[in-house]
Amino acid sequence: MRKDKSFVKKFVDSNDDDKYGLHPSKDIKCTLGNELIGKRVVICVTASVACYKAIDLIRIMIRHGAEVSVVISETVEKFMNKEYFLWASGNPIISKLSGDLEHVRLANYETSDVIIVYPCTANTIGKFANGIDDTPVTSVLSIALGAGVPIIIAPAMHDAMYRNMIIKQNIQYLKDIGVVFMSPILEEDKAKVATVESVYLRSIGLVKHQILNSGKKDVIANYHLDWFFCKCSIDNSLSLNHQQMRSFMKNRKILISAGSTVEHIDPIRVISNTSSGKMGYSLLKKAIDFGLDVTVVKGSTKIDSEYAKLKDQFSFKLIEARTTEQMLDSIVGELSSNPYDIIILAAAVSDFRPEFYSGDKITTGSGSFVIRLVPTGKIVDQVKCIQRKTFLVAFKAEYQVSDQMLLERSYQKLIDSDADMVVANDVGTEGAFIGSDSSRILIVDKSKNYYEFPIQNKEIVAEYILKLVYLNLAQ
């Protein structure tokens, strides 16, 4: 890897070079990779006791090529001297706004690639959500939101404060308008700020998404991202016998979500998808076969009678859920009261719901009408907030995309949710459409290893998945 200063220096802001020269702290630039080379990252730090962790975030961004500017709330200096941030970034620290319009210079159109608030207090979230920009950080956020610069917020506060309905509403509102939130780590009655590694990886995904959707062919052509995956042999996972797994898996607890969810437009009409629930059913059967203690949270399926027959034959916990909110509440409630070794979220959950629900049937005589859809809550993002040590398997469905794109989007979901594995499938593949009896899957893990499985009956696919879970847990 090239680390000579001439290579690094050409990417450092020329104005800062003229004034300060190449700051010694920038000697670490690109020592871990060049994924963010030439990218400008603004890290905003608010007055949380976790503000010291921002130093590590600044450094990891620089080590991957970013040019980092730091903005702090004035009260941050009650916890840390701002000289630490100057040392970490090698750039002047903005703690007050002046006639130089620092907030505009940093966050206006095409002046920065991503804004990160790490850590972010409830106070800053509330101000941002309500359009109040009376601090350097909130002023930067106000400009960035208007300019379309991607924003990542990593909250940090006490657990009870994070669960405060007003704060939850502020967070949801900001999510609805495109702000990305990194789920905190819920432990010891605290909502602890997300890890620097997860924030760094999320920022790479946002920067890449922004570039690929810019429409600027020259920029896209010159952008190189270290997004490579290593294909692994499936021989080991196929050669395992059931007895090996049973002895290891017996009585371990697993939660599986299955089926689809519906979102009501009025008492009669709904928005849903064509998922059959067959994948979840296959996972349930195989989990029972391997001796696991199973809980199933089931949405709508086309094979309810098969689930009922299985319930008559075997002992497992079955929780019915119809809407996304019901499924979310059921899973969160279950995880909050019972520890699980494995969680597999195979349900095809509705990503959107109507903003408004009509309590009366909308009559055809009303003529045409417009339904505005808003995002639903991401169930997968809640799991590791509640149970950090569980082995989480997420699912990612795409439609007629390349394997590379499927892997990239699945890996991004893995990072966003802190999952351990993602099962990816293209539901536009002939012979493996959504709702069919067969699937063709790719499985990707945190190390960017992936396994490719041909089109197979879903019961065989379910066995593949559980065997890979076993291989990971038994290491």
C-alpha beads as a LAMMPS data file, in Angstrom:
LAMMPS data file: protein, C-alpha beads

475 atoms
474 bonds

1 atom types
1 bond types

-500.0 500.0 xlo xhi
-500.0 500.0 ylo yhi
-500.0 500.0 zlo zhi

Masses

1 110.0

Atoms # bond

1 1 1 0.000 0.000 0.000
2 1 1 1.348 3.453 -0.873
3 1 1 1.969 5.606 2.179
4 1 1 4.432 8.222 0.899
5 1 1 3.542 11.760 1.946
6 1 1 3.321 13.070 -1.606
7 1 1 0.486 10.610 -2.263
8 1 1 -1.334 11.664 0.903
9 1 1 -0.634 15.377 0.605
10 1 1 -2.440 15.925 -2.692
11 1 1 -5.690 14.912 -0.989
12 1 1 -5.244 17.289 1.968
13 1 1 -7.148 20.577 1.831
14 1 1 -4.928 23.127 0.132
15 1 1 -5.987 26.001 2.416
16 1 1 -5.071 24.007 5.505
17 1 1 -1.752 23.060 3.893
18 1 1 -0.897 26.708 3.240
19 1 1 -1.639 27.654 6.830
20 1 1 -0.435 24.625 8.753
21 1 1 1.570 22.442 6.407
22 1 1 1.046 18.705 6.551
23 1 1 0.068 18.053 10.165
24 1 1 2.016 15.144 11.707
25 1 1 -1.258 13.451 12.651
26 1 1 -1.942 12.945 8.960
27 1 1 0.999 10.571 8.665
28 1 1 -1.483 7.778 9.408
29 1 1 -3.571 8.577 6.328
30 1 1 -4.429 5.500 4.245
31 1 1 -2.546 3.133 6.560
32 1 1 -5.603 0.850 6.770
33 1 1 -7.061 1.419 3.307
34 1 1 -8.090 4.035 0.763
35 1 1 -11.860 3.540 0.739
36 1 1 -12.407 7.200 1.717
37 1 1 -9.505 8.778 -0.156
38 1 1 -10.404 12.271 -1.310
39 1 1 -13.613 12.237 0.757
40 1 1 -14.427 14.979 3.245
41 1 1 -15.963 13.836 6.508
42 1 1 -17.318 16.210 9.131
43 1 1 -17.478 14.715 12.618
44 1 1 -19.689 16.641 15.028
45 1 1 -19.201 15.994 18.734
46 1 1 -21.832 16.871 21.342
47 1 1 -21.590 17.073 25.125
48 1 1 -21.945 13.434 26.100
49 1 1 -19.540 11.725 28.459
50 1 1 -18.842 9.397 25.509
51 1 1 -17.289 12.267 23.529
52 1 1 -13.803 10.850 24.117
53 1 1 -14.694 7.976 21.778
54 1 1 -14.875 10.440 18.886
55 1 1 -11.073 10.484 18.888
56 1 1 -11.012 6.862 17.728
57 1 1 -13.611 7.585 15.039
58 1 1 -11.589 10.513 13.717
59 1 1 -8.462 8.394 13.534
60 1 1 -10.064 5.409 11.823
61 1 1 -11.554 7.721 9.194
62 1 1 -8.135 9.218 8.489
63 1 1 -6.548 5.768 8.366
64 1 1 -8.971 4.916 5.561
65 1 1 -8.169 8.063 3.592
66 1 1 -10.708 10.668 4.726
67 1 1 -10.007 14.332 5.323
68 1 1 -11.725 15.008 8.653
69 1 1 -13.058 18.287 10.015
70 1 1 -14.337 18.427 13.586
71 1 1 -17.164 20.556 14.954
72 1 1 -17.917 20.535 18.677
73 1 1 -20.602 21.967 20.916
74 1 1 -19.168 24.544 23.311
75 1 1 -20.085 22.398 26.318
76 1 1 -17.926 19.535 25.020
77 1 1 -14.968 21.356 26.570
78 1 1 -16.422 20.606 30.001
79 1 1 -15.442 17.011 29.256
80 1 1 -12.414 17.363 26.962
81 1 1 -10.011 20.033 25.835
82 1 1 -10.537 20.703 22.126
83 1 1 -6.782 20.377 21.558
84 1 1 -7.296 16.607 21.616
85 1 1 -9.501 16.909 18.538
86 1 1 -6.920 19.103 16.809
87 1 1 -4.295 16.464 17.524
88 1 1 -6.550 13.677 16.225
89 1 1 -7.679 15.365 13.000
90 1 1 -4.800 17.657 12.137
91 1 1 -7.322 20.381 11.261
92 1 1 -8.601 23.457 13.154
93 1 1 -11.544 22.708 15.453
94 1 1 -14.783 24.637 15.096
95 1 1 -16.373 25.358 18.471
96 1 1 -17.914 28.727 17.607
97 1 1 -19.328 30.185 14.410
98 1 1 -17.963 33.449 13.061
99 1 1 -18.178 35.683 10.040
100 1 1 -16.287 32.983 8.138
101 1 1 -19.578 31.018 8.010
102 1 1 -17.886 27.802 9.011
103 1 1 -21.148 25.829 8.955
104 1 1 -21.774 26.804 5.327
105 1 1 -18.185 26.120 4.301
106 1 1 -18.322 22.637 5.780
107 1 1 -21.826 21.412 4.992
108 1 1 -23.036 23.233 1.889
109 1 1 -23.575 21.657 -1.527
110 1 1 -20.663 19.371 -2.498
111 1 1 -18.389 20.612 0.291
112 1 1 -18.613 17.432 2.366
113 1 1 -19.391 13.796 1.626
114 1 1 -20.888 12.789 4.966
115 1 1 -21.720 14.419 8.303
116 1 1 -21.451 12.249 11.434
117 1 1 -22.680 13.241 14.899
118 1 1 -20.750 11.041 17.338
119 1 1 -21.890 10.935 20.067
120 1 1 -25.219 12.731 19.802
121 1 1 -27.183 13.848 22.858
122 1 1 -30.972 13.884 23.210
123 1 1 -30.738 17.676 23.332
124 1 1 -29.106 17.889 19.896
125 1 1 -31.563 15.366 18.426
126 1 1 -34.479 17.443 19.745
127 1 1 -33.087 20.692 18.378
128 1 1 -32.304 19.192 14.971
129 1 1 -35.745 17.589 14.670
130 1 1 -37.419 20.913 15.443
131 1 1 -35.310 23.154 13.227
132 1 1 -33.369 24.852 16.017
133 1 1 -29.793 25.674 15.040
134 1 1 -28.266 27.599 17.928
135 1 1 -25.025 25.614 18.256
136 1 1 -22.215 24.967 15.776
137 1 1 -23.342 21.337 15.495
138 1 1 -27.033 22.068 14.862
139 1 1 -26.122 24.792 12.353
140 1 1 -23.961 22.320 10.425
141 1 1 -26.818 19.802 10.468
142 1 1 -29.314 22.412 9.274
143 1 1 -27.161 23.273 6.266
144 1 1 -26.332 19.627 5.506
145 1 1 -29.974 18.562 5.535
146 1 1 -30.910 21.308 3.095
147 1 1 -27.935 20.543 0.859
148 1 1 -28.637 16.815 0.733
149 1 1 -25.404 15.778 2.429
150 1 1 -25.769 12.326 4.075
151 1 1 -26.091 12.540 7.856
152 1 1 -25.319 9.795 10.379
153 1 1 -26.335 10.203 14.014
154 1 1 -25.058 7.942 16.800
155 1 1 -27.104 8.628 19.953
156 1 1 -25.723 8.209 23.469
157 1 1 -27.759 8.697 26.643
158 1 1 -29.366 6.845 29.538
159 1 1 -31.660 3.970 28.604
160 1 1 -34.769 5.617 30.080
161 1 1 -34.092 8.795 28.124
162 1 1 -33.654 6.820 24.893
163 1 1 -37.044 5.194 25.512
164 1 1 -38.718 8.570 26.170
165 1 1 -41.613 8.837 23.710
166 1 1 -40.729 12.417 22.731
167 1 1 -37.155 11.439 21.897
168 1 1 -38.353 8.353 20.018
169 1 1 -40.688 10.552 17.968
170 1 1 -37.846 12.973 17.192
171 1 1 -35.647 10.089 16.048
172 1 1 -38.408 8.592 13.913
173 1 1 -39.139 11.967 12.307
174 1 1 -35.491 12.421 11.369
175 1 1 -35.342 8.871 10.014
176 1 1 -38.407 9.585 7.888
177 1 1 -36.642 12.519 6.207
178 1 1 -33.508 10.523 5.451
179 1 1 -31.220 10.861 8.461
180 1 1 -29.400 7.615 9.286
181 1 1 -29.317 6.517 12.919
182 1 1 -26.829 4.059 14.367
183 1 1 -28.613 2.014 17.015
184 1 1 -26.973 2.379 20.433
185 1 1 -25.835 -0.558 22.537
186 1 1 -28.420 -1.069 25.285
187 1 1 -26.718 -2.371 28.416
188 1 1 -26.207 -1.398 32.064
189 1 1 -29.230 0.939 31.869
190 1 1 -27.437 2.976 29.217
191 1 1 -27.907 3.553 25.511
192 1 1 -24.194 3.470 24.720
193 1 1 -22.896 5.004 21.510
194 1 1 -22.428 2.607 18.566
195 1 1 -18.943 1.264 17.890
196 1 1 -16.596 3.333 15.750
197 1 1 -16.191 0.376 13.381
198 1 1 -19.924 0.190 12.664
199 1 1 -20.109 3.945 12.057
200 1 1 -17.097 3.841 9.756
201 1 1 -18.569 0.983 7.713
202 1 1 -21.944 2.725 7.511
203 1 1 -20.286 5.899 6.263
204 1 1 -18.564 3.967 3.474
205 1 1 -21.932 2.633 2.362
206 1 1 -23.475 6.111 2.331
207 1 1 -20.570 7.627 0.426
208 1 1 -20.708 4.845 -2.139
209 1 1 -24.475 5.172 -2.507
210 1 1 -24.149 8.931 -2.984
211 1 1 -21.516 8.502 -5.685
212 1 1 -23.288 5.749 -7.606
213 1 1 -26.488 7.784 -7.635
214 1 1 -24.825 11.064 -8.591
215 1 1 -25.100 10.392 -12.327
216 1 1 -21.563 11.734 -12.801
217 1 1 -19.931 9.064 -14.933
218 1 1 -16.421 10.437 -14.528
219 1 1 -16.721 10.427 -10.745
220 1 1 -18.179 6.915 -10.725
221 1 1 -15.456 5.630 -13.055
222 1 1 -12.699 7.023 -10.829
223 1 1 -14.173 5.762 -7.588
224 1 1 -12.674 2.524 -6.333
225 1 1 -14.078 0.897 -3.224
226 1 1 -12.606 -2.081 -1.421
227 1 1 -15.828 -4.055 -1.597
228 1 1 -14.528 -7.480 -2.513
229 1 1 -15.946 -10.778 -1.317
230 1 1 -14.266 -14.151 -0.910
231 1 1 -16.170 -17.178 -2.194
232 1 1 -15.954 -20.140 0.181
233 1 1 -16.400 -23.835 -0.419
234 1 1 -19.656 -25.310 0.823
235 1 1 -18.206 -28.813 1.217
236 1 1 -17.803 -28.541 4.997
237 1 1 -21.353 -27.342 5.545
238 1 1 -22.782 -30.112 3.377
239 1 1 -20.744 -32.938 4.897
240 1 1 -21.888 -32.413 8.492
241 1 1 -24.173 -35.127 9.793
242 1 1 -27.309 -34.509 11.799
243 1 1 -25.977 -36.202 14.916
244 1 1 -23.075 -33.746 15.169
245 1 1 -25.456 -30.846 15.024
246 1 1 -28.062 -32.328 17.330
247 1 1 -25.551 -32.851 20.125
248 1 1 -24.453 -29.213 19.849
249 1 1 -27.805 -27.575 19.099
250 1 1 -30.006 -29.569 21.473
251 1 1 -32.065 -27.272 23.724
252 1 1 -30.404 -24.104 22.439
253 1 1 -33.019 -21.412 21.956
254 1 1 -33.838 -20.078 18.493
255 1 1 -36.350 -17.448 17.389
256 1 1 -37.544 -17.498 13.771
257 1 1 -39.749 -14.912 12.076
258 1 1 -41.816 -16.140 9.141
259 1 1 -44.430 -15.069 6.630
260 1 1 -45.328 -11.551 5.548
261 1 1 -46.843 -8.538 7.270
262 1 1 -49.723 -6.380 6.087
263 1 1 -50.345 -2.664 6.456
264 1 1 -53.929 -1.419 6.393
265 1 1 -55.173 1.322 4.097
266 1 1 -58.702 0.985 5.484
267 1 1 -60.483 -1.832 7.379
268 1 1 -60.607 -3.964 4.206
269 1 1 -57.676 -3.008 1.989
270 1 1 -54.045 -3.708 2.808
271 1 1 -50.523 -3.366 1.425
272 1 1 -48.508 -6.583 1.575
273 1 1 -46.258 -8.837 -0.506
274 1 1 -46.465 -12.284 -2.056
275 1 1 -44.307 -14.128 0.479
276 1 1 -45.685 -17.595 1.207
277 1 1 -44.064 -18.309 4.583
278 1 1 -42.461 -21.473 3.174
279 1 1 -38.903 -20.439 4.045
280 1 1 -39.812 -19.815 7.668
281 1 1 -41.727 -23.092 7.777
282 1 1 -38.719 -24.982 6.398
283 1 1 -36.437 -23.372 8.973
284 1 1 -38.914 -24.309 11.700
285 1 1 -38.993 -27.971 10.616
286 1 1 -35.206 -28.217 10.412
287 1 1 -34.727 -26.435 13.742
288 1 1 -37.033 -28.972 15.398
289 1 1 -35.150 -31.774 13.639
290 1 1 -31.848 -30.506 15.068
291 1 1 -33.245 -30.402 18.615
292 1 1 -33.510 -26.637 19.028
293 1 1 -35.975 -24.988 21.419
294 1 1 -37.993 -22.979 18.877
295 1 1 -40.096 -19.828 19.034
296 1 1 -41.792 -18.692 15.812
297 1 1 -43.241 -15.230 15.254
298 1 1 -45.510 -15.804 12.281
299 1 1 -47.122 -13.241 10.025
300 1 1 -49.501 -14.007 7.166
301 1 1 -48.696 -17.175 5.207
302 1 1 -50.207 -19.270 2.444
303 1 1 -49.601 -22.447 4.430
304 1 1 -51.201 -21.734 7.805
305 1 1 -52.581 -25.279 7.866
306 1 1 -49.039 -26.709 7.623
307 1 1 -47.937 -24.649 10.615
308 1 1 -50.994 -25.891 12.522
309 1 1 -50.197 -29.538 11.704
310 1 1 -46.618 -29.089 12.881
311 1 1 -47.868 -27.472 16.097
312 1 1 -49.994 -30.553 16.765
313 1 1 -46.989 -32.845 16.301
314 1 1 -44.201 -30.933 18.062
315 1 1 -43.754 -28.573 20.971
316 1 1 -42.735 -25.051 19.983
317 1 1 -43.876 -21.547 20.840
318 1 1 -45.996 -19.865 18.148
319 1 1 -46.723 -16.132 18.243
320 1 1 -49.087 -14.673 15.651
321 1 1 -48.462 -11.172 14.266
322 1 1 -50.266 -9.453 11.409
323 1 1 -48.747 -5.987 10.956
324 1 1 -45.106 -4.908 11.040
325 1 1 -45.718 -3.093 14.311
326 1 1 -47.239 -6.228 15.852
327 1 1 -44.291 -8.332 14.687
328 1 1 -41.819 -5.759 16.002
329 1 1 -43.564 -5.594 19.378
330 1 1 -43.747 -9.395 19.588
331 1 1 -40.058 -9.883 18.812
332 1 1 -38.870 -7.050 21.065
333 1 1 -41.081 -8.342 23.872
334 1 1 -39.776 -11.872 23.455
335 1 1 -36.127 -10.775 23.356
336 1 1 -36.611 -8.544 26.386
337 1 1 -37.834 -11.449 28.514
338 1 1 -36.010 -14.520 27.152
339 1 1 -32.378 -15.068 26.087
340 1 1 -31.869 -16.591 22.629
341 1 1 -28.804 -18.247 21.145
342 1 1 -29.919 -17.801 17.525
343 1 1 -32.326 -15.416 15.805
344 1 1 -33.269 -15.876 12.149
345 1 1 -35.441 -13.140 10.672
346 1 1 -36.881 -14.776 7.560
347 1 1 -40.175 -12.856 7.497
348 1 1 -40.889 -10.629 4.491
349 1 1 -41.744 -7.528 6.482
350 1 1 -43.456 -4.563 4.823
351 1 1 -40.951 -1.747 4.419
352 1 1 -43.658 0.898 4.075
353 1 1 -47.087 1.659 5.515
354 1 1 -49.743 4.228 4.609
355 1 1 -49.146 7.463 6.484
356 1 1 -52.854 7.725 7.257
357 1 1 -55.336 4.952 8.002
358 1 1 -58.999 5.372 7.101
359 1 1 -61.264 3.988 9.817
360 1 1 -64.037 3.699 7.244
361 1 1 -63.951 1.789 3.977
362 1 1 -62.877 4.124 1.187
363 1 1 -65.719 4.037 -1.302
364 1 1 -65.169 3.626 -5.017
365 1 1 -67.364 6.674 -5.515
366 1 1 -64.592 8.767 -4.025
367 1 1 -62.731 8.581 -7.340
368 1 1 -58.943 8.453 -7.433
369 1 1 -56.909 9.092 -4.323
370 1 1 -53.233 9.211 -3.381
371 1 1 -51.660 7.095 -0.653
372 1 1 -48.485 8.465 0.905
373 1 1 -46.235 5.711 2.224
374 1 1 -43.799 6.126 5.103
375 1 1 -41.104 3.676 6.288
376 1 1 -41.915 1.093 8.930
377 1 1 -39.581 0.323 11.821
378 1 1 -36.666 -1.999 11.041
379 1 1 -37.080 -5.070 13.218
380 1 1 -33.594 -6.376 12.446
381 1 1 -31.998 -3.183 13.802
382 1 1 -33.466 -3.778 17.260
383 1 1 -32.133 -7.279 17.896
384 1 1 -28.533 -6.565 18.896
385 1 1 -29.646 -3.551 20.930
386 1 1 -31.449 -5.997 23.225
387 1 1 -29.313 -9.136 22.996
388 1 1 -25.714 -8.394 22.024
389 1 1 -24.492 -11.995 22.174
390 1 1 -27.164 -13.688 20.080
391 1 1 -26.217 -15.032 16.641
392 1 1 -28.320 -12.963 14.240
393 1 1 -29.192 -14.104 10.721
394 1 1 -30.922 -11.517 8.542
395 1 1 -32.505 -11.962 5.123
396 1 1 -32.121 -9.655 2.127
397 1 1 -34.331 -9.958 -0.952
398 1 1 -33.584 -8.186 -4.232
399 1 1 -35.122 -8.408 -7.695
400 1 1 -33.069 -9.197 -10.805
401 1 1 -29.718 -7.767 -9.737
402 1 1 -26.177 -9.045 -10.246
403 1 1 -24.582 -11.267 -7.612
404 1 1 -22.096 -8.496 -6.850
405 1 1 -24.892 -6.011 -6.210
406 1 1 -26.738 -8.598 -4.142
407 1 1 -23.636 -9.164 -2.020
408 1 1 -22.962 -5.455 -1.581
409 1 1 -26.496 -4.643 -0.478
410 1 1 -26.599 -7.662 1.801
411 1 1 -23.286 -6.764 3.390
412 1 1 -24.528 -3.232 3.974
413 1 1 -27.572 -4.674 5.744
414 1 1 -25.248 -6.829 7.836
415 1 1 -23.304 -3.754 8.905
416 1 1 -26.399 -1.638 9.573
417 1 1 -28.028 -4.288 11.755
418 1 1 -24.857 -5.777 13.284
419 1 1 -26.000 -9.162 11.988
420 1 1 -23.635 -12.130 11.930
421 1 1 -24.847 -13.533 8.592
422 1 1 -27.181 -12.384 5.844
423 1 1 -29.062 -14.778 3.586
424 1 1 -29.395 -13.053 0.219
425 1 1 -31.720 -14.118 -2.539
426 1 1 -32.816 -12.651 -5.840
427 1 1 -36.555 -13.260 -5.950
428 1 1 -36.535 -12.457 -9.650
429 1 1 -34.526 -15.595 -10.447
430 1 1 -36.406 -18.005 -12.692
431 1 1 -37.368 -21.073 -10.707
432 1 1 -36.874 -19.275 -7.396
433 1 1 -39.499 -16.534 -7.417
434 1 1 -40.916 -15.198 -4.170
435 1 1 -43.547 -17.611 -2.904
436 1 1 -42.148 -20.605 -4.814
437 1 1 -40.982 -23.900 -3.291
438 1 1 -37.318 -23.271 -4.178
439 1 1 -34.654 -20.658 -3.492
440 1 1 -31.220 -19.829 -4.781
441 1 1 -29.240 -18.077 -2.060
442 1 1 -25.941 -16.436 -1.234
443 1 1 -24.882 -16.231 2.410
444 1 1 -22.411 -13.512 3.442
445 1 1 -20.693 -13.037 6.811
446 1 1 -18.891 -10.215 8.605
447 1 1 -15.538 -11.107 7.054
448 1 1 -16.980 -10.740 3.524
449 1 1 -16.849 -14.481 3.024
450 1 1 -19.787 -15.777 1.039
451 1 1 -21.304 -19.120 0.139
452 1 1 -23.243 -19.709 -3.056
453 1 1 -25.971 -22.344 -3.098
454 1 1 -27.795 -23.450 -6.270
455 1 1 -31.574 -23.469 -6.689
456 1 1 -32.885 -26.021 -4.219
457 1 1 -36.050 -26.902 -2.363
458 1 1 -36.453 -24.585 0.624
459 1 1 -36.106 -27.419 3.134
460 1 1 -32.619 -28.122 1.768
461 1 1 -31.857 -24.394 1.813
462 1 1 -32.995 -24.221 5.455
463 1 1 -30.603 -27.046 6.305
464 1 1 -27.731 -25.160 4.620
465 1 1 -28.506 -22.081 6.699
466 1 1 -28.648 -23.920 10.019
467 1 1 -25.464 -25.847 9.252
468 1 1 -23.594 -22.600 8.596
469 1 1 -24.971 -21.186 11.840
470 1 1 -23.662 -24.295 13.598
471 1 1 -20.217 -23.950 11.984
472 1 1 -19.994 -20.361 13.230
473 1 1 -21.191 -21.115 16.748
474 1 1 -19.090 -24.260 17.177
475 1 1 -15.782 -22.608 16.221

Bonds

1 1 1 2
2 1 2 3
3 1 3 4
4 1 4 5
5 1 5 6
6 1 6 7
7 1 7 8
8 1 8 9
9 1 9 10
10 1 10 11
11 1 11 12
12 1 12 13
13 1 13 14
14 1 14 15
15 1 15 16
16 1 16 17
17 1 17 18
18 1 18 19
19 1 19 20
20 1 20 21
21 1 21 22
22 1 22 23
23 1 23 24
24 1 24 25
25 1 25 26
26 1 26 27
27 1 27 28
28 1 28 29
29 1 29 30
30 1 30 31
31 1 31 32
32 1 32 33
33 1 33 34
34 1 34 35
35 1 35 36
36 1 36 37
37 1 37 38
38 1 38 39
39 1 39 40
40 1 40 41
41 1 41 42
42 1 42 43
43 1 43 44
44 1 44 45
45 1 45 46
46 1 46 47
47 1 47 48
48 1 48 49
49 1 49 50
50 1 50 51
51 1 51 52
52 1 52 53
53 1 53 54
54 1 54 55
55 1 55 56
56 1 56 57
57 1 57 58
58 1 58 59
59 1 59 60
60 1 60 61
61 1 61 62
62 1 62 63
63 1 63 64
64 1 64 65
65 1 65 66
66 1 66 67
67 1 67 68
68 1 68 69
69 1 69 70
70 1 70 71
71 1 71 72
72 1 72 73
73 1 73 74
74 1 74 75
75 1 75 76
76 1 76 77
77 1 77 78
78 1 78 79
79 1 79 80
80 1 80 81
81 1 81 82
82 1 82 83
83 1 83 84
84 1 84 85
85 1 85 86
86 1 86 87
87 1 87 88
88 1 88 89
89 1 89 90
90 1 90 91
91 1 91 92
92 1 92 93
93 1 93 94
94 1 94 95
95 1 95 96
96 1 96 97
97 1 97 98
98 1 98 99
99 1 99 100
100 1 100 101
101 1 101 102
102 1 102 103
103 1 103 104
104 1 104 105
105 1 105 106
106 1 106 107
107 1 107 108
108 1 108 109
109 1 109 110
110 1 110 111
111 1 111 112
112 1 112 113
113 1 113 114
114 1 114 115
115 1 115 116
116 1 116 117
117 1 117 118
118 1 118 119
119 1 119 120
120 1 120 121
121 1 121 122
122 1 122 123
123 1 123 124
124 1 124 125
125 1 125 126
126 1 126 127
127 1 127 128
128 1 128 129
129 1 129 130
130 1 130 131
131 1 131 132
132 1 132 133
133 1 133 134
134 1 134 135
135 1 135 136
136 1 136 137
137 1 137 138
138 1 138 139
139 1 139 140
140 1 140 141
141 1 141 142
142 1 142 143
143 1 143 144
144 1 144 145
145 1 145 146
146 1 146 147
147 1 147 148
148 1 148 149
149 1 149 150
150 1 150 151
151 1 151 152
152 1 152 153
153 1 153 154
154 1 154 155
155 1 155 156
156 1 156 157
157 1 157 158
158 1 158 159
159 1 159 160
160 1 160 161
161 1 161 162
162 1 162 163
163 1 163 164
164 1 164 165
165 1 165 166
166 1 166 167
167 1 167 168
168 1 168 169
169 1 169 170
170 1 170 171
171 1 171 172
172 1 172 173
173 1 173 174
174 1 174 175
175 1 175 176
176 1 176 177
177 1 177 178
178 1 178 179
179 1 179 180
180 1 180 181
181 1 181 182
182 1 182 183
183 1 183 184
184 1 184 185
185 1 185 186
186 1 186 187
187 1 187 188
188 1 188 189
189 1 189 190
190 1 190 191
191 1 191 192
192 1 192 193
193 1 193 194
194 1 194 195
195 1 195 196
196 1 196 197
197 1 197 198
198 1 198 199
199 1 199 200
200 1 200 201
201 1 201 202
202 1 202 203
203 1 203 204
204 1 204 205
205 1 205 206
206 1 206 207
207 1 207 208
208 1 208 209
209 1 209 210
210 1 210 211
211 1 211 212
212 1 212 213
213 1 213 214
214 1 214 215
215 1 215 216
216 1 216 217
217 1 217 218
218 1 218 219
219 1 219 220
220 1 220 221
221 1 221 222
222 1 222 223
223 1 223 224
224 1 224 225
225 1 225 226
226 1 226 227
227 1 227 228
228 1 228 229
229 1 229 230
230 1 230 231
231 1 231 232
232 1 232 233
233 1 233 234
234 1 234 235
235 1 235 236
236 1 236 237
237 1 237 238
238 1 238 239
239 1 239 240
240 1 240 241
241 1 241 242
242 1 242 243
243 1 243 244
244 1 244 245
245 1 245 246
246 1 246 247
247 1 247 248
248 1 248 249
249 1 249 250
250 1 250 251
251 1 251 252
252 1 252 253
253 1 253 254
254 1 254 255
255 1 255 256
256 1 256 257
257 1 257 258
258 1 258 259
259 1 259 260
260 1 260 261
261 1 261 262
262 1 262 263
263 1 263 264
264 1 264 265
265 1 265 266
266 1 266 267
267 1 267 268
268 1 268 269
269 1 269 270
270 1 270 271
271 1 271 272
272 1 272 273
273 1 273 274
274 1 274 275
275 1 275 276
276 1 276 277
277 1 277 278
278 1 278 279
279 1 279 280
280 1 280 281
281 1 281 282
282 1 282 283
283 1 283 284
284 1 284 285
285 1 285 286
286 1 286 287
287 1 287 288
288 1 288 289
289 1 289 290
290 1 290 291
291 1 291 292
292 1 292 293
293 1 293 294
294 1 294 295
295 1 295 296
296 1 296 297
297 1 297 298
298 1 298 299
299 1 299 300
300 1 300 301
301 1 301 302
302 1 302 303
303 1 303 304
304 1 304 305
305 1 305 306
306 1 306 307
307 1 307 308
308 1 308 309
309 1 309 310
310 1 310 311
311 1 311 312
312 1 312 313
313 1 313 314
314 1 314 315
315 1 315 316
316 1 316 317
317 1 317 318
318 1 318 319
319 1 319 320
320 1 320 321
321 1 321 322
322 1 322 323
323 1 323 324
324 1 324 325
325 1 325 326
326 1 326 327
327 1 327 328
328 1 328 329
329 1 329 330
330 1 330 331
331 1 331 332
332 1 332 333
333 1 333 334
334 1 334 335
335 1 335 336
336 1 336 337
337 1 337 338
338 1 338 339
339 1 339 340
340 1 340 341
341 1 341 342
342 1 342 343
343 1 343 344
344 1 344 345
345 1 345 346
346 1 346 347
347 1 347 348
348 1 348 349
349 1 349 350
350 1 350 351
351 1 351 352
352 1 352 353
353 1 353 354
354 1 354 355
355 1 355 356
356 1 356 357
357 1 357 358
358 1 358 359
359 1 359 360
360 1 360 361
361 1 361 362
362 1 362 363
363 1 363 364
364 1 364 365
365 1 365 366
366 1 366 367
367 1 367 368
368 1 368 369
369 1 369 370
370 1 370 371
371 1 371 372
372 1 372 373
373 1 373 374
374 1 374 375
375 1 375 376
376 1 376 377
377 1 377 378
378 1 378 379
379 1 379 380
380 1 380 381
381 1 381 382
382 1 382 383
383 1 383 384
384 1 384 385
385 1 385 386
386 1 386 387
387 1 387 388
388 1 388 389
389 1 389 390
390 1 390 391
391 1 391 392
392 1 392 393
393 1 393 394
394 1 394 395
395 1 395 396
396 1 396 397
397 1 397 398
398 1 398 399
399 1 399 400
400 1 400 401
401 1 401 402
402 1 402 403
403 1 403 404
404 1 404 405
405 1 405 406
406 1 406 407
407 1 407 408
408 1 408 409
409 1 409 410
410 1 410 411
411 1 411 412
412 1 412 413
413 1 413 414
414 1 414 415
415 1 415 416
416 1 416 417
417 1 417 418
418 1 418 419
419 1 419 420
420 1 420 421
421 1 421 422
422 1 422 423
423 1 423 424
424 1 424 425
425 1 425 426
426 1 426 427
427 1 427 428
428 1 428 429
429 1 429 430
430 1 430 431
431 1 431 432
432 1 432 433
433 1 433 434
434 1 434 435
435 1 435 436
436 1 436 437
437 1 437 438
438 1 438 439
439 1 439 440
440 1 440 441
441 1 441 442
442 1 442 443
443 1 443 444
444 1 444 445
445 1 445 446
446 1 446 447
447 1 447 448
448 1 448 449
449 1 449 450
450 1 450 451
451 1 451 452
452 1 452 453
453 1 453 454
454 1 454 455
455 1 455 456
456 1 456 457
457 1 457 458
458 1 458 459
459 1 459 460
460 1 460 461
461 1 461 462
462 1 462 463
463 1 463 464
464 1 464 465
465 1 465 466
466 1 466 467
467 1 467 468
468 1 468 469
469 1 469 470
470 1 470 471
471 1 471 472
472 1 472 473
473 1 473 474
474 1 474 475
